[in-house]
């Protein structure tokens, strides 16, 4: 960062694209699981593409924000690791939302769930409700705003934190 004058977003995009390429290696496996289970997504699966754009936007904003925070405060990376593990168990990845019963209506307050659901819903269930899309757009906008404010405020100091 100090030796080459590159925009800071290049470093963030490099991390996001690296993880996207690693995740893309799982796509053939997902297709095999769909075929094995006898479930092929219909034309509504095209709605997963705007969902992927939303996920990519969240990934860039989150990487920017967490990159700055983790560079400044060295204690934050282990905290982020633990929070991500907790979010994994609190989001319906390993369990179905129907298991919550009446509590299922509170899932729209879980940002991990709504961002995941805008991609999963069109592929598995044929779509996601409008409330899910609205919540995902809201959480993405908030994350973008916070990351943008942090970046504008601390951009000049970032090279010294590394």
C-alpha positions in Angstrom: 0.0 0.0 0.0 2.9 2.4 0.8 5.0 1.4 -2.2 2.5 1.3 -5.0 0.0 4.1 -5.5 -3.2 2.0 -6.1 -6.7 2.9 -5.1 -7.6 1.1 -1.8 -10.7 -0.3 -3.5 -8.3 -2.4 -5.7 -7.2 -4.4 -2.6 -10.8 -4.8 -1.5 -12.0 -6.0 -4.9 -9.1 -8.4 -5.1 -10.2 -10.1 -1.9 -13.8 -10.2 -3.0 -13.0 -11.6 -6.4 -10.7 -14.2 -4.9 -13.4 -15.4 -2.6 -16.0 -15.3 -5.5 -13.7 -17.5 -7.6 -13.3 -20.0 -4.8 -17.1 -20.0 -4.3 -17.7 -20.5 -8.1 -15.8 -23.8 -7.8 -18.9 -25.1 -5.9 -21.4 -24.3 -8.7 -21.0 -27.7 -10.5 -21.7 -29.4 -7.1 -24.8 -27.3 -6.6 -26.1 -28.4 -10.0 -25.4 -32.0 -9.2 -27.3 -31.7 -5.9 -30.3 -30.1 -7.8 -30.2 -33.0 -10.3 -29.9 -35.6 -7.6 -32.8 -34.2 -5.6 -34.9 -33.9 -8.8 -35.4 -30.1 -8.3 -34.5 -27.9 -11.2 -35.0 -24.2 -10.8 -37.5 -22.6 -13.1 -37.3 -19.3 -15.0 -37.7 -17.4 -11.7 -34.1 -18.5 -11.0 -33.1 -15.5 -13.0 -34.0 -13.4 -9.9 -30.9 -14.9 -8.3 -28.8 -12.6 -10.5 -29.9 -9.3 -8.8 -29.5 -11.2 -5.5 -25.9 -12.0 -6.4 -25.3 -8.3 -7.2 -26.7 -7.5 -3.8 -24.4 -10.1 -2.2 -21.4 -8.7 -4.1 -22.2 -5.2 -3.0 -22.4 -6.3 0.6 -19.2 -8.2 0.3 -17.3 -5.1 -1.1 -18.7 -2.8 1.6 -18.2 -5.3 4.4 -14.6 -6.0 3.3 -13.9 -2.3 3.1 -15.3 -1.6 6.6 -13.8 -4.7 8.3 -10.5 -4.2 6.5 -10.2 -0.7 7.9 -11.3 -1.7 11.4 -9.1 -4.8 11.5 -6.1 -2.8 10.3 -6.6 -0.2 13.0 -7.5 -2.5 15.9 -5.6 -5.8 15.9 -8.0 -7.4 18.4 -11.0 -7.2 15.9 -10.1 -10.2 13.5 -10.7 -12.9 16.2 -14.0 -11.1 17.2 -15.1 -11.0 13.6 -14.3 -14.7 13.3 -16.5 -15.5 16.3 -19.3 -13.2 15.2 -19.4 -14.9 11.8 -19.6 -18.3 13.3 -22.4 -17.2 15.6 -24.2 -15.6 12.6 -23.9 -18.9 10.7 -25.6 -20.8 13.5 -28.3 -18.1 14.0 -29.1 -17.9 10.3 -31.1 -20.7 8.7 -28.3 -22.4 6.8 -28.3 -25.7 8.7 -31.9 -25.5 9.8 -35.3 -24.5 8.2 -36.9 -21.2 9.0 -40.2 -23.1 9.6 -38.8 -24.5 12.8 -39.2 -21.1 14.4 -42.9 -21.1 14.1 -44.3 -17.7 15.0 -40.7 -16.4 15.5 -40.1 -16.8 11.8 -41.4 -13.2 11.2 -38.3 -11.9 13.1 -35.9 -13.4 10.6 -36.1 -10.2 8.5 -34.1 -8.5 11.2 -31.2 -10.9 10.5 -29.0 -9.2 7.8 -27.2 -12.5 7.1 -30.5 -14.3 6.4 -32.1 -11.7 4.2 -29.0 -11.3 2.0 -28.6 -15.0 1.7 -32.3 -15.5 1.0 -32.3 -13.2 -2.1 -30.1 -15.7 -3.8 -31.4 -18.9 -2.2 -35.1 -18.1 -2.5 -35.3 -17.9 -6.3 -33.2 -21.0 -6.8 -34.9 -23.2 -4.3 -38.4 -21.9 -3.6 -39.1 -19.9 -6.7 -38.6 -16.5 -5.3 -38.3 -14.4 -2.2 -41.0 -12.2 -0.6 -40.9 -8.5 -1.2 -40.1 -7.9 2.6 -36.9 -10.0 2.2 -35.8 -7.9 -0.8 -36.6 -4.7 1.0 -34.7 -5.7 4.1 -31.7 -6.9 2.0 -31.7 -3.6 0.1 -31.9 -1.7 3.4 -29.1 -3.6 5.1 -26.9 -3.2 2.0 -27.6 0.5 1.9 -26.7 0.9 5.6 -23.5 -1.1 5.2 -22.5 0.9 2.1 -23.2 4.2 4.0 -21.2 3.2 7.1 -18.3 1.8 5.0 -18.3 5.0 2.8 -18.3 7.3 5.9 -15.4 5.3 7.5 -13.5 5.3 4.2 -13.9 9.0 3.6 -13.0 9.8 7.2 -10.0 7.6 7.6 -8.6 7.1 4.1 -5.5 9.3 4.8 -4.5 7.3 7.8 -5.0 3.9 6.4 -1.5 3.4 5.1 -0.1 4.0 8.6 -2.3 1.4 10.2 -1.0 -1.4 8.1 
